Amino acid sequence: MRRVLTVILIVAIVTVAVLVATSKKEGPDMSLSKQKRTLTPEQLLRWFNRPNKPLRLRTSTDILPGGYAAAMAPVMVDWQSSRPWDEHGFVILLNLNHGGNPVDGTTVFCSARVPLDGVEAAEFTLLPLDNIGQEGLIQHGQLRFLFAADHPIELLNYGNEEMGSDYHIRDLVFSWEAWRPPDTGYKFKTGMNPAAYLLTPRCFSGPTRFLDDALGHRDWFSYRLRLPNGRRGLAELLKTNLALCDGVARHNVSKILKQLEEEWALQAPRSEKNQAEAMAEWEELRKVMAPNSLTTDTLIDLPDDDLPYQTLLRSCATMSLYTINVAVDRLVADGHTDGLDMDHRMLPDLGHQEPWMTELAKTDLKGIFLRTPAILRFLRANPQAFPKNIPHQLERAGLLEMENGKPKKIHYRLDDITPYGTLQENLIK
């Protein structure tokens, strides 16, 4: 039996390598030539200092100095305007993807007031990629928070009731991704090297994310989470998620600023600003983007070694799982263990970069086979490296809602039931 299992795992690893190596090639570019636009420090300061104004970006051409896609900018929290410790606390969320149009290549960022006690449900969602199917090895994982009707999220730049507008939304999706240039696709093997991509936690309104995924033929398989202490446990998950996202976001943005100081300073138009003025803007930008010292919890305030994206250790799915485990760890520390199977509870651990992982990013098929023993050892000890294994781990730990003896799982897709009803219901007839 052990030999059979070993063969299956080897075949699985080789399959992943082949899938990555033989990814779809782009056809002839029939569109107009697209010229990149680099945002200046002045523009970025205006973006950050005017959170009540929506920002419309060109998804495929707008970049930050250094080449990172502006549309992939991470979600942050405006802590000065937030009241997270009040009885009915809230946070002001920045860089929320809401609106935009994937057909014409536009992304819209806005700000929102998020009630911390408004979460009524949370889901861990898997999205099979490249039409592999639900049981495929390569899947995207993300967290979705659903808010109660009487505690919705308020968009800060979409009018108000006096204007007759509906400025409320009911769900947020948080997705950890590999930050890269807009014209560079993610590669599984390349991501084994932590120097390849930065980690960026992105936040979407649910409808915006679902539309993007539906157009990419990615169905949602959503598992409803169950945390100790009921809705307060869900609130703890949201708080943990926001603190972790904001911390990673600010540290990585600060890293970009530090590495590219001269390049950023030179972005100011020479006809309008001299070098001293450009540097003053640069310094102000560094201050507003600097990390906040919110907690001494090392599980949330991650060290620099844990800030890059890494395919097995810090992927979309493993970071979502890590967030859940940190929240549960904090709840257990406060004495909330109801419903947990303590023998199968997963402790928060992102793992460590091993030499074979970095080597794998640059090797060929022969090199993959030579490293098979190390790969098999890691996968046996870390089944969460394959996203499809995570729901079973959550179930064993007692962290999933059950229905008729099985985990509550909802399959959302565009041609049947979406999270917002059927498409036919929402179209103008």
Beta strands, then each sheet from edge to edge (+ up, - down):
strand 1: 37-38
strand 2: 55-58
strand 3: 62-63
strand 4: 76-83
strand 5: 90-97
strand 6: 106-115
strand 7: 119-128
strand 8: 139-147
strand 9: 153-155
strand 10: 168-169
strand 11: 171-179
strand 12: 198-205
strand 13: 220-224
strand 14: 402-403
strand 15: 406-407
strand 16: 409-412
sheet 1: 1+ 3+
sheet 2: 2+ 6- 5+ 4-
sheet 3: 2+ 6- 9+ 10-
sheet 4: 2+ 6- 5+ 12+ 11- 8+ 7- 13+ 16-
sheet 5: 14+ 15-
end
